[in-house]
Amino acid sequence: MARQIGFTEQEIAALDRVAESVAFDAALRTALLYAEAMTRDAHGVDEKLFAEMKRHYSDSEIVEISCVVGLANYWNRFTTALRVDLSGSNEPYDSPKTDT
């Protein structure tokens, strides 16, 4: 999907190391870090990160970003729990974890 909306290969490769990457401008890097913190544990959105969001985005933009992240997280949990395959391939979408 990132390719479809215009992200470069360098940006896609940098998504797993956003904090250290120079592939993103400061505003996008902050939004990506915010999305990651919101996804992992919303308590991880500390005062420093929120203040950084306010440096780059208006209140209404922060609400919109938060809604998109929240809805994406909801959708991912919903489809995973219901075993909905969105991959477009014959591979499992998100196989349940097993204890070994």
C-alpha positions in Angstrom: 0.0 0.0 0.0 2.9 2.4 0.8 4.1 2.0 -2.8 0.6 2.7 -4.1 0.5 6.1 -2.3 3.9 7.1 -3.4 6.4 6.1 -0.7 9.9 5.4 -2.1 11.7 2.1 -1.6 14.1 3.9 0.8 11.1 5.1 2.9 9.5 1.7 2.9 12.8 0.1 4.0 13.2 2.7 6.8 9.8 2.1 8.3 11.3 -0.4 10.8 13.7 2.1 12.1 11.8 5.4 11.9 13.6 7.1 14.9 17.0 6.8 13.3 16.0 7.3 9.7 16.7 10.4 7.6 14.2 9.1 5.0 11.4 11.1 6.5 11.0 14.8 7.3 10.6 15.8 10.9 6.8 16.0 10.8 6.3 12.6 9.2 8.9 11.0 11.4 7.0 12.3 14.5 3.6 11.1 13.1 5.1 7.6 12.5 6.6 7.5 16.0 3.2 8.6 17.4 1.4 5.9 15.4 3.9 3.3 16.6 3.6 4.4 20.3 -0.2 4.4 20.0 -0.2 1.0 18.5 2.2 -0.7 21.0 0.7 1.0 24.1 -1.2 4.3 24.0 0.5 5.1 27.4 3.7 5.3 25.4 2.5 8.6 23.9 4.3 10.6 26.5 4.4 14.4 27.0 7.5 14.8 24.9 6.1 12.9 21.9 2.7 14.7 22.2 4.5 18.1 22.4 6.5 17.2 19.2 3.2 16.3 17.5 1.8 19.8 18.5 4.9 21.4 16.9 4.1 19.9 13.5 0.3 19.5 13.5 -2.8 21.4 14.5 -5.2 20.0 17.1 -7.6 18.8 14.4 -4.7 17.2 12.5 -3.7 15.3 15.6 -7.2 14.1 16.1 -7.4 13.0 12.5 -4.0 11.1 12.7 -5.2 9.5 16.0 -8.4 8.4 14.4 -6.7 6.8 11.4 -4.2 5.0 13.7 -7.0 3.8 16.0 -9.2 2.6 13.2 -6.2 0.8 11.5 -5.5 -0.9 14.9 -9.2 -1.8 15.3 -9.4 -3.2 11.8 -6.2 -5.3 12.2 -7.4 -6.8 15.5 -10.9 -7.4 14.1 -9.7 -9.1 10.9 -7.0 -11.1 12.7 -9.4 -12.4 15.3 -11.9 -13.4 12.7 -9.2 -15.0 10.5 -10.1 -12.7 7.6 -7.6 -13.1 4.8 -6.8 -9.7 3.3 -3.4 -10.7 1.8 -4.7 -11.5 -1.7 -2.5 -14.6 -1.7 -2.9 -18.2 -0.6 -0.7 -17.6 2.4 -2.2 -17.3 5.8 -3.0 -13.7 6.7 -1.8 -13.8 10.2 -1.4 -17.2 11.7 -2.2 -17.6 15.3 0.8 -17.9 17.6 1.5 -21.4 19.0 3.4 -22.3 22.1 6.4 -24.5 21.3 
